[in-house]
Structure formats: C-alpha cells, structure tokens
Amino acid sequence: MSAVVIGASGGIGAALVEALDEEGTPVLGFARAFAGDAHIDLEDEATIAAAAERVSRSFTPELVIVATGLLHSGEHGPEKAIRDLDPAWALRNFATNAIGPALVAKHFLPLMPRGKRGVFAALSARVGSISDNTLGGWYSYRASKAALNQFIRTAAIEDKRRNDRGVIVALHPGTVDTALSRPFQGAVQPGRLFDPPRAAVQLLDVLDGLKPPDSGKLFDWEGKEVSP
C-alpha cells in the first residue's frame, strides 16, 4: 500500500505519517508549513494540483487522508451565539474545512486505483452532524463540517462509477490533544482525550475495516457510524 497525508505537520497528520512509516507503508506528507515539493495550501488550488502531480510521479496512492481543520485562530474562535457570526471567519472555515478537502478529492481521486480497494478519508467532526446537534453554537465550524460530510457523500456516489471497490469517508477522531482542541479540553471525559499517536492508530484501524458499502459515510474513532 502507498499513502498520502495532507496536513502532515499537524498533531494527527504527523502521527499518521509516523504510524504508516512504522508499518512500512510508503507515504508522502504535505502541509502548508512545509516548503518546496511538500508544500500544500488548501486555500490555493494550484498547490493542491502540484502536490497531486508530484504523487503521480511517485506511486499510485491507495490511501489518501486529509488531516486538516480549522476551529480557532488568533482572536477568532467558535461562535457561542448567532450575534458572534462574522462572515469573513465563516468563509475561512468553509474554505479550510470543506472546500479545501473537496479540492484534494478533485485532484487526488483520479490518481487512485481502479478495480481495487482505495481509501480516501477526510477528518470531520461529530459536531458536523445535524441530527446530533443538541447544544447549538459553533456555527461556522459545525456548518463547514456538515458541508464536508456532504462533499464526501457526493464524491462517493460519483467515484463509485470509476471504482466500485473504493471507499470515501469522513472520520471523527474524537478529542485529540492537539493545538486545535487544547482550549476546549476542560469538559472532556476521563479517558476520552487521546494523544496523537493513539488517535492515528485508531483511525487507521477504522479505515482498515471499512468496505465499499461504507463509502460516503461518517465514522467515529471506534468505527461507529455517525448519523448525518
């Protein structure tokens, strides 16, 4: 198997690269923080296309994971109320959390195998589930992750015509001890805050168990389907 990790400089992304490398899987990692051929910016489609071109010269990727996400930045964080909604911040959430991964799918799915198993996965979040939303708040993050889940579902339907053995899914990794979740870890139940290496192994185990009928769905770190 050969793999690609987008967002390889982040906590989960770096751990995924390390776990795959330890398994002996050839893996290429890309991130906005990286320079040169390993640079990718999900808000710049040209860099996504360039990364795909580099991968196409190296191998046929059988696993592509988009391990990126935006929840807070500087003075901006998840909105507690509708009065806090800022259109520029909302657009940035959608660009990073939904449109960016969809553009990765646009450029990388054509590189993936035909007639055999290939897996494309993007990190999403349980809070993107409309049916699971009982607390409210976090408008831009929730909506952008819901949009990502819809992108995943729609891409899975289309890609089935190209490769009916492929799997395209969204993943909820749980609460992982990274910069993204750190300001919000106070309410996490004991035993439910995962370090990145454990989170990476859990996600890879979930992916290993998925089959073509699972394509288009959202699964959590235990392998349980999350309702839309």
C-alpha positions in Angstrom: 0.0 0.0 0.0 1.1 3.6 -0.6 -0.3 6.6 1.2 -0.6 10.4 1.1 -1.3 12.5 4.2 -2.4 16.1 3.7 -1.8 18.2 6.8 1.3 16.2 7.8 2.6 19.0 10.1 -0.3 18.9 12.5 -0.6 16.7 15.5 -2.8 14.0 13.9 -1.3 14.3 10.5 2.3 13.9 11.7 1.2 10.9 13.8 -0.4 9.3 10.8 2.7 9.7 8.8 4.8 8.1 11.6 2.3 5.3 12.1 2.2 4.5 8.3 6.0 4.7 8.1 6.4 2.3 11.0 4.1 -0.1 9.2 6.4 0.0 6.2 3.9 1.9 4.0 5.4 4.3 1.5 4.0 7.7 2.5 4.2 11.2 1.2 3.2 14.0 3.6 2.2 17.5 2.6 1.4 20.6 4.7 1.1 24.4 4.4 4.0 24.6 6.9 6.3 22.6 4.6 8.4 24.2 1.9 9.2 23.1 -1.7 7.6 20.0 -3.2 5.9 19.1 0.1 4.0 22.4 0.4 0.3 22.5 0.0 -2.3 25.1 0.9 -5.9 24.1 0.9 -6.9 27.7 0.0 -4.7 27.6 -3.1 -5.8 25.1 -5.6 -2.6 25.4 -7.6 -0.6 23.9 -4.7 -3.1 21.0 -4.5 -2.7 20.3 -8.2 1.1 20.5 -7.8 1.1 18.0 -4.9 -1.1 15.6 -6.9 1.4 15.9 -9.8 4.3 15.0 -7.5 2.4 12.0 -6.1 1.6 10.8 -9.7 5.3 10.7 -10.4 6.0 8.6 -7.3 3.2 6.0 -7.0 -0.5 5.2 -7.2 -1.9 6.3 -3.9 -4.1 3.6 -2.3 -4.8 5.7 0.8 -5.2 9.5 0.9 -6.0 11.2 4.2 -6.8 14.9 4.6 -5.9 15.6 8.3 -6.6 19.3 8.3 -9.0 21.5 10.2 -9.7 25.0 11.5 -11.5 25.7 14.7 -9.8 28.8 16.1 -7.2 31.3 15.0 -5.9 34.4 16.8 -8.8 36.4 18.1 -11.3 34.2 16.3 -12.9 31.1 17.8 -16.1 29.1 17.5 -19.1 31.3 17.9 -21.1 30.9 21.1 -24.1 32.8 19.7 -25.5 34.0 16.3 -24.5 37.6 17.3 -20.9 36.5 17.1 -21.2 35.3 13.5 -18.6 37.0 11.3 -18.9 36.4 7.5 -15.1 36.5 6.9 -14.4 34.0 9.6 -17.3 31.8 8.4 -15.9 31.9 4.8 -12.4 30.9 6.1 -14.0 27.9 8.0 -15.7 26.8 4.8 -12.5 27.3 2.7 -10.4 25.2 5.1 -12.8 22.6 6.4 -15.0 21.9 3.4 -13.8 23.3 0.1 -10.1 22.5 0.6 -10.7 18.8 1.2 -13.1 18.7 -1.7 -10.4 20.2 -3.9 -8.0 17.5 -2.7 -10.6 14.9 -3.7 -10.9 16.6 -7.1 -7.1 16.2 -7.8 -6.3 13.0 -6.0 -9.2 10.7 -6.6 -8.3 10.4 -10.3 -4.8 9.1 -9.2 -6.2 6.3 -7.1 -6.7 2.7 -8.1 -9.4 1.4 -10.4 -10.8 -2.1 -9.9 -9.2 -2.5 -6.5 -9.6 -1.1 -3.0 -8.5 2.5 -2.4 -9.4 4.7 0.5 -9.9 8.5 0.6 -10.6 9.9 4.0 -11.0 13.4 5.5 -11.1 14.4 9.1 -14.5 15.7 10.0 -16.3 16.1 13.4 -19.3 14.8 15.2 -20.4 18.4 15.6 -21.0 18.4 11.8 -23.9 16.1 12.3 -27.2 18.0 12.1 -29.2 15.3 13.9 -26.6 15.1 16.7 -26.7 18.9 17.4 -28.3 19.4 20.8 -26.1 22.2 22.2 -26.1 24.8 19.4 -23.2 27.3 19.0 -20.1 26.8 16.9 -22.0 28.0 13.8 -19.1 28.2 11.3 -17.3 25.1 12.4 -20.5 23.0 12.6 -21.7 24.2 9.2 -18.4 23.7 7.5 -18.0 20.2 8.8 -21.6 19.4 7.7 -20.6 20.7 4.3 -17.6 18.5 4.2 -19.7 15.5 5.1 -22.0 16.3 2.1 -18.9 16.7 -0.2 -17.7 13.3 0.9 -21.2 11.7 0.3 -21.5 13.3 -3.1 -17.9 12.4 -4.2 -18.5 8.8 -3.0 -21.6 8.5 -5.3 -19.7 9.8 -8.3 -16.5 7.9 -7.7 -18.3 4.6 -7.5 -18.7 4.8 -11.3 -14.9 5.0 -11.6 -14.1 2.4 -9.0 -16.8 0.4 -7.3 -14.3 -1.0 -4.8 -13.2 2.4 -3.5 -14.1 3.8 -0.1 -14.5 7.6 0.5 -15.3 8.5 4.1 -15.2 11.2 6.7 -13.7 10.5 10.1 -14.4 11.8 13.6 -11.2 11.3 15.5 -12.6 12.2 18.9 -10.9 14.8 21.1 -7.2 14.7 20.4 -4.5 16.5 22.4 -3.5 19.0 19.7 -3.5 22.8 19.3 -6.9 22.6 17.7 -8.7 21.2 20.7 -6.5 22.5 23.5 -8.7 25.5 24.5 -11.7 23.2 24.8 -10.4 20.1 26.6 -11.7 21.0 30.1 -15.1 19.2 29.6 -13.6 16.1 28.1 -14.5 12.9 30.0 -11.6 10.9 31.6 -10.1 8.5 29.1 -11.6 10.4 26.1 -8.6 12.7 25.4 -6.3 10.9 23.0 -2.7 11.6 22.3 -1.9 11.9 18.5 -0.2 8.6 18.2 -3.1 6.7 19.7 -5.6 8.7 17.6 -3.6 7.9 14.4 -3.6 4.1 15.1 -7.3 4.2 16.0 -8.2 6.0 12.7 -6.0 3.6 10.6 -7.7 0.6 12.3 -11.1 2.0 11.4 -10.1 2.6 7.8 -8.7 -1.0 7.6 -12.1 -2.3 8.5 -14.2 -0.3 6.0 -15.7 -1.8 2.9 -17.3 -0.3 -0.3 -20.8 -0.2 1.2 -19.4 2.2 3.9 -18.4 4.8 1.3 -20.0 8.2 1.7 -20.5 7.9 5.5 -19.0 9.5 8.6 -17.4 7.2 11.2 -16.0 7.9 14.6 -12.7 6.7 16.1 -14.5 3.5 17.3 -15.7 2.6 13.9 -19.3 3.6 14.7 -21.3 5.4 12.0 -22.3 9.0 12.9 -25.7 10.0 11.6 -25.9 13.0 9.3 
